[in-house]
Amino acid sequence: MKRIITLLALVFSLHIIAQNETEKNKFKFSGSIDAYFRTNINATNETYYFDDYQYRAAPGTSFANLGGFALGMANIIASYEGEKVGFVADLVYGPRGTDAIFASPMYSATGNIVNQLYAYWNVSESVKLTFGNFNTFLGYEVISPTGNFNYSTSYLFSYGPFSHTGLKADFSLSEDFSLMLAVMNPTDATEFNPTDNYAFGAQLGYAGQYLNFLTDDGAYEIDFTGGFDITENFFLGINAALYDARDDADSGFAGVALYPKLTTSDTFAIGLRGEYFAQTGNFDAIGTDTESNVFAATLSANIKIKDLTIIPELRLDSSSDESVYFFNKDFETQKSLSSFVLAAVYSFN
């Protein structure tokens, strides 16, 4: 009898230990760090000061636009993934993180380190509710460099929304079809709602292709994001968007970006981002102060050494008009800018 009791106690103890280990495995810490070197080829690398403003010759896009050896960010993510409920706390530190959360702090002194902070509930196998601050559902590129092939970012990504705070519902309609509906604070107002106006978003997905819509205080953006495997080693990504501010100046933008990528091995891939971006009205992403367009070609390689990715990158931006972002070595505006970036991105989980 004692042996039976001892055996039952041992089995029960092993069950408790296994259960605790399972609970522990649901908690996860992950993230990344990145740094880079950037230099212009046909322009000065010095900072130009005019009317109390600082100007650097760099594309008018987000991130990776500082000169010389520069910091990206440290990204620390704590998450819990349960069968029914879970959360994500995504924190960022450094210039890239600061630029991504540019509207904060609005209230909290530490609001500018919170990239994402949300909880979710799997209501059923086909319905998921997410409540809190989450990165945008529009666009091909993301804030974290681990989610992008190119290190620098596109105009379409840079002038779309970065993050939202609100409630979204994801519906799995079938094996291929999905639907997302959201009600949110004004775009990038992530800590609280300062206006009492709300934005509304929707996403319709089919087999990895997504049609996105966002409306915010009359302004709206329509976005398509997708891609296709042309061959086993060759992928073509696609992003197209139209934004209308619905103001008196008819401000807005439209553009398309293609992302062909060739993977030659587990440790090497090469890809191109070719983007056409046009601005209208008072919208000035290109730095021309008039209705203009820009074509940007970015050639990048990804060289993987275990969890470290080295990204050498050549980029050429060519605009229809002279830009204050594209000034030459004599500090004169010009229509094009060529630059080189070498980045190192380390990810962990």
C-alpha positions as CSV (number, residue, x, y, z in Angstrom):
1,M,0.0,0.0,0.0
2,K,2.8,2.4,0.9
3,R,4.4,1.7,-2.5
4,I,1.1,2.5,-4.3
5,I,0.7,5.8,-2.3
6,T,4.3,6.7,-3.0
7,L,3.9,6.0,-6.7
8,L,0.7,8.0,-6.9
9,A,2.4,10.9,-5.1
10,L,5.3,10.8,-7.6
11,V,2.9,10.8,-10.6
12,F,1.0,13.7,-9.1
13,S,4.2,15.6,-8.5
14,L,5.4,15.0,-12.0
15,H,2.0,16.2,-13.4
16,I,2.3,19.4,-11.3
17,I,5.9,20.0,-12.5
18,A,4.9,19.4,-16.2
19,Q,1.9,21.8,-15.8
20,N,4.2,24.5,-14.3
21,E,6.7,24.0,-17.1
22,T,3.8,24.4,-19.7
23,E,2.7,27.6,-18.0
24,K,6.3,28.9,-18.1
25,N,6.6,28.1,-21.8
26,K,3.7,30.3,-22.5
27,F,5.7,33.3,-21.3
28,K,8.3,34.6,-23.8
29,F,10.9,37.2,-24.0
30,S,12.1,38.3,-27.4
31,G,13.3,41.3,-29.3
32,S,16.2,42.8,-31.2
33,I,18.9,45.4,-31.3
34,D,20.2,47.3,-34.4
35,A,22.9,49.8,-35.3
36,Y,24.1,51.1,-38.7
37,F,26.6,53.2,-40.6
38,R,25.2,55.7,-43.2
39,T,27.0,57.9,-45.8
40,N,25.9,60.0,-48.8
41,I,27.6,59.4,-52.1
42,N,26.6,62.5,-54.0
43,A,25.9,64.9,-51.1
44,T,27.5,66.2,-48.0
45,N,27.3,64.4,-44.7
46,E,27.4,67.6,-42.6
47,T,24.4,69.0,-40.8
48,Y,23.1,72.3,-42.3
49,Y,21.6,74.8,-40.0
50,F,19.0,77.3,-41.3
51,D,16.4,79.4,-39.3
52,D,17.0,77.3,-36.2
53,Y,16.3,74.1,-38.1
54,Q,18.8,71.3,-38.7
55,Y,18.9,69.7,-42.2
56,R,20.7,66.5,-43.1
57,A,21.0,65.2,-46.7
58,A,18.9,62.1,-46.3
59,P,15.7,60.7,-47.8
60,G,12.5,62.1,-46.3
61,T,11.6,58.6,-45.0
62,S,11.6,57.3,-41.4
63,F,14.5,55.7,-39.7
64,A,18.1,55.0,-41.0
65,N,18.6,58.7,-41.9
66,L,21.3,59.7,-39.4
67,G,24.9,60.2,-40.6
68,G,28.0,58.1,-39.8
69,F,27.8,55.4,-37.1
70,A,24.3,55.6,-35.6
71,L,22.0,53.7,-33.3
72,G,18.7,52.1,-34.3
73,M,16.9,50.8,-31.2
74,A,16.7,48.1,-28.6
75,N,13.4,46.3,-28.8
76,I,12.3,44.2,-25.7
77,I,9.1,42.2,-26.0
78,A,7.4,40.3,-23.1
79,S,4.4,38.2,-24.1
80,Y,2.1,35.5,-22.8
81,E,0.3,33.2,-25.2
82,G,-2.5,31.2,-23.6
83,E,-5.1,29.1,-25.3
84,K,-7.8,31.7,-24.7
85,V,-6.1,34.9,-23.6
86,G,-2.7,36.6,-23.8
87,F,-0.8,39.9,-23.9
88,V,2.1,41.7,-25.5
89,A,4.3,44.4,-23.9
90,D,6.6,45.7,-26.6
91,L,9.1,48.4,-25.5
92,V,11.6,50.4,-27.6
93,Y,14.7,52.4,-26.7
94,G,16.7,54.5,-29.1
95,P,16.4,56.8,-32.1
96,R,14.3,54.4,-34.2
97,G,11.9,53.8,-31.4
98,T,11.6,57.5,-30.6
99,D,10.8,58.3,-34.3
100,A,8.2,55.5,-34.3
101,I,6.4,56.8,-31.3
102,F,6.7,60.5,-32.3
103,A,3.4,61.6,-30.8
104,S,4.4,60.6,-27.3
105,P,4.7,61.3,-24.5
106,M,1.3,62.9,-24.4
107,Y,0.7,62.3,-20.7
108,S,3.0,59.6,-19.3
109,A,6.7,60.5,-19.1
110,T,7.5,57.0,-20.3
111,G,4.9,56.9,-23.1
112,N,7.6,57.2,-25.7
113,I,9.0,53.7,-25.0
114,V,5.8,51.9,-25.5
115,N,5.6,50.5,-29.0
116,Q,2.7,48.0,-28.3
117,L,0.8,47.2,-25.2
118,Y,-2.3,45.0,-25.7
119,A,-4.3,42.1,-24.4
120,Y,-6.2,39.6,-26.5
121,W,-9.0,37.1,-26.1
122,N,-9.6,34.2,-28.5
123,V,-13.4,34.2,-28.2
124,S,-13.6,31.2,-30.5
125,E,-11.5,29.4,-33.1
126,S,-12.7,32.1,-35.6
127,V,-13.0,35.3,-33.5
128,K,-10.2,37.2,-31.7
129,L,-10.5,40.5,-29.9
130,T,-7.5,42.7,-29.3
131,F,-7.6,45.7,-26.9
132,G,-4.9,48.3,-26.4
133,N,-2.0,49.7,-28.4
134,F,-1.0,47.8,-31.5
135,N,1.1,48.5,-34.6
136,T,-0.8,49.4,-37.8
137,F,-2.4,46.9,-40.1
138,L,-1.7,49.0,-43.2
139,G,1.4,48.7,-45.3
140,Y,4.1,46.2,-46.3
141,E,6.8,47.3,-43.9
142,V,6.9,47.4,-40.1
143,I,8.7,49.4,-37.3
144,S,11.1,46.6,-36.2
145,P,14.0,46.0,-38.6
146,T,13.6,42.3,-38.1
147,G,10.3,42.3,-40.0
148,N,11.8,44.1,-43.1
149,F,14.2,43.0,-45.7
150,N,15.5,46.5,-46.5
151,Y,16.9,48.5,-43.6
152,S,15.8,51.9,-44.7
153,T,12.0,52.4,-45.2
154,S,9.7,53.4,-48.0
155,Y,7.7,56.6,-48.4
156,L,4.5,54.6,-48.3
157,F,5.4,53.2,-44.9
158,S,6.8,56.5,-43.5
159,Y,3.7,58.5,-44.3
160,G,1.1,56.0,-43.4
161,P,0.1,55.3,-39.7
162,F,2.5,53.6,-37.3
163,S,0.3,52.6,-34.4
164,H,-3.2,52.6,-33.1
165,T,-4.9,52.4,-29.7
166,G,-8.4,50.9,-29.6
167,L,-10.3,47.7,-30.1
168,K,-10.1,45.4,-33.1
169,A,-11.9,42.2,-34.0
170,D,-10.3,39.5,-36.3
171,F,-12.6,37.0,-38.0
172,S,-11.4,33.9,-39.7
173,L,-14.2,33.5,-42.4
174,S,-12.7,30.4,-44.0
175,E,-9.4,28.8,-44.7
176,D,-8.4,31.6,-47.1
177,F,-10.6,34.6,-46.2
178,S,-10.2,36.8,-43.1
179,L,-11.8,40.1,-41.9
180,M,-10.7,42.7,-39.4
181,L,-12.7,45.6,-38.0
182,A,-11.4,48.2,-35.6
183,V,-12.4,51.4,-33.7
184,M,-9.5,53.5,-32.5
185,N,-8.2,56.8,-31.3
186,P,-7.0,59.3,-33.9
187,T,-3.9,57.8,-35.7
188,D,-0.8,57.7,-33.6
189,A,-2.5,59.1,-30.5
190,T,-1.6,56.0,-28.5
191,E,-1.8,57.1,-24.9
192,F,-5.3,58.6,-24.9
193,N,-7.8,60.4,-27.1
194,P,-7.3,64.2,-27.1
195,T,-10.0,65.0,-29.6
196,D,-13.0,62.8,-28.9
197,N,-13.0,61.8,-32.5
198,Y,-12.4,58.2,-33.5
199,A,-10.8,56.4,-36.4
200,F,-12.2,53.3,-38.0
201,G,-10.3,50.6,-39.9
202,A,-11.0,47.4,-41.8
203,Q,-9.0,44.7,-43.5
204,L,-10.1,42.0,-45.9
205,G,-7.6,39.2,-46.5
206,Y,-7.5,36.4,-49.0
207,A,-4.7,33.9,-49.2
208,G,-2.0,36.3,-48.0
209,Q,-3.3,39.3,-50.0
210,Y,-4.8,42.2,-47.9
211,L,-7.0,45.2,-48.8
212,N,-6.9,47.7,-46.0
213,F,-9.0,50.8,-45.2
214,L,-8.6,53.5,-42.6
215,T,-10.7,56.7,-42.1
216,D,-9.8,59.3,-39.5
217,D,-11.7,62.6,-39.1
218,G,-12.7,62.6,-42.8
219,A,-9.3,61.7,-44.1
220,Y,-8.9,58.2,-45.5
221,E,-6.3,55.7,-46.8
222,I,-6.8,52.7,-49.0
223,D,-3.9,50.2,-49.0
224,F,-3.1,46.9,-50.7
225,T,-0.4,44.7,-49.3
226,G,0.5,41.2,-50.7
227,G,3.0,39.1,-52.6
228,F,3.5,36.0,-54.6
229,D,6.1,33.2,-54.8
230,I,7.2,33.3,-58.4
231,T,9.5,30.3,-57.8
232,E,10.7,28.5,-54.7
233,N,13.5,31.0,-54.2
234,F,12.0,34.1,-55.8
235,F,9.4,36.2,-54.1
236,L,7.6,39.4,-55.3
237,G,6.1,41.7,-52.6
238,I,3.6,44.4,-53.5
239,N,2.4,47.5,-51.7
240,A,0.1,50.2,-53.1
241,A,-1.7,53.0,-51.3
242,L,-3.8,56.1,-51.8
243,Y,-4.3,58.8,-49.1
244,D,-6.6,61.8,-49.2
245,A,-6.5,64.3,-46.3
246,R,-9.9,65.7,-47.5
247,D,-8.7,69.3,-46.9
248,D,-9.1,72.5,-48.9
249,A,-5.7,72.0,-50.6
250,D,-6.5,68.5,-51.8
251,S,-3.5,67.2,-49.9
252,G,-2.6,63.5,-50.1
253,F,-0.3,61.0,-51.8
254,A,-0.4,57.9,-53.9
255,G,2.3,55.3,-54.6
256,V,3.3,51.8,-55.4
257,A,6.3,49.7,-54.3
258,L,7.6,46.4,-55.6
259,Y,9.8,44.1,-53.5
260,P,11.5,41.4,-55.6
261,K,13.7,39.1,-53.5
262,L,16.0,36.2,-54.4
263,T,17.1,33.8,-51.7
264,T,20.2,31.8,-52.7
265,S,20.8,29.9,-49.4
266,D,19.8,29.9,-45.7
267,T,22.4,32.6,-45.1
268,F,22.1,34.9,-48.1
269,A,19.4,36.8,-50.0
270,I,19.3,39.9,-52.2
271,G,16.4,42.1,-53.0
272,L,15.3,45.4,-54.5
273,R,12.6,47.9,-53.4
274,G,11.4,50.0,-56.3
275,E,9.0,52.7,-55.2
276,Y,7.1,55.4,-57.0
277,F,5.5,58.0,-54.7
278,A,3.6,61.2,-55.7
279,Q,2.3,64.0,-53.3
280,T,-0.5,66.5,-53.9
281,G,-1.7,69.7,-52.3
282,N,0.2,70.8,-49.2
283,F,1.4,67.3,-48.4
284,D,5.2,67.5,-48.5
285,A,7.0,64.3,-47.9
286,I,9.6,64.8,-50.6
287,G,10.8,68.2,-49.5
288,T,9.9,70.2,-52.7
289,D,7.1,72.3,-51.3
290,T,5.1,71.6,-54.4
291,E,3.2,68.8,-56.1
292,S,6.0,66.3,-56.9
293,N,6.9,62.7,-57.3
294,V,9.9,60.6,-56.4
295,F,11.3,57.3,-57.5
296,A,13.4,55.4,-55.0
297,A,15.4,52.3,-55.7
298,T,16.9,50.4,-52.8
299,L,19.2,47.4,-53.3
300,S,19.8,45.3,-50.2
301,A,21.4,42.1,-49.2
302,N,20.8,40.0,-46.1
303,I,23.8,38.0,-44.8
304,K,22.8,35.8,-41.8
305,I,25.3,34.7,-39.2
306,K,23.1,32.7,-36.8
307,D,20.9,35.3,-35.1
308,L,22.8,38.3,-36.6
309,T,21.8,39.8,-39.9
310,I,24.2,42.1,-41.8
311,I,22.5,44.4,-44.3
312,P,24.5,46.3,-46.9
313,E,22.3,48.7,-48.8
314,L,22.6,51.1,-51.8
315,R,19.7,53.6,-52.3
316,L,18.9,56.2,-55.0
317,D,16.1,58.7,-54.6
318,S,15.3,60.8,-57.7
319,S,12.5,63.5,-57.5
320,S,10.8,65.6,-60.2
321,D,11.8,68.8,-58.4
322,E,14.7,70.0,-56.3
323,S,14.3,68.9,-52.6
324,V,15.6,70.4,-49.4
325,Y,16.4,66.9,-48.3
326,F,18.7,66.3,-51.3
327,F,21.4,69.0,-51.1
328,N,24.9,68.6,-52.5
329,K,28.3,69.1,-51.0
330,D,27.9,72.9,-51.5
331,F,24.6,72.8,-49.6
332,E,22.6,73.5,-52.8
333,T,19.3,71.6,-53.4
334,Q,19.2,69.0,-56.1
335,K,16.9,66.4,-57.6
336,S,18.6,63.2,-56.5
337,L,20.4,61.6,-53.6
338,S,22.4,58.4,-53.5
339,S,23.5,56.8,-50.2
340,F,25.0,53.7,-48.7
341,V,24.0,52.0,-45.4
342,L,25.6,49.1,-43.6
343,A,23.4,47.8,-40.8
344,A,23.6,45.0,-38.2
345,V,20.4,43.6,-36.7
346,Y,20.5,41.0,-33.9
347,S,17.3,39.2,-32.9
348,F,16.6,36.9,-29.9
349,N,13.8,34.8,-28.6
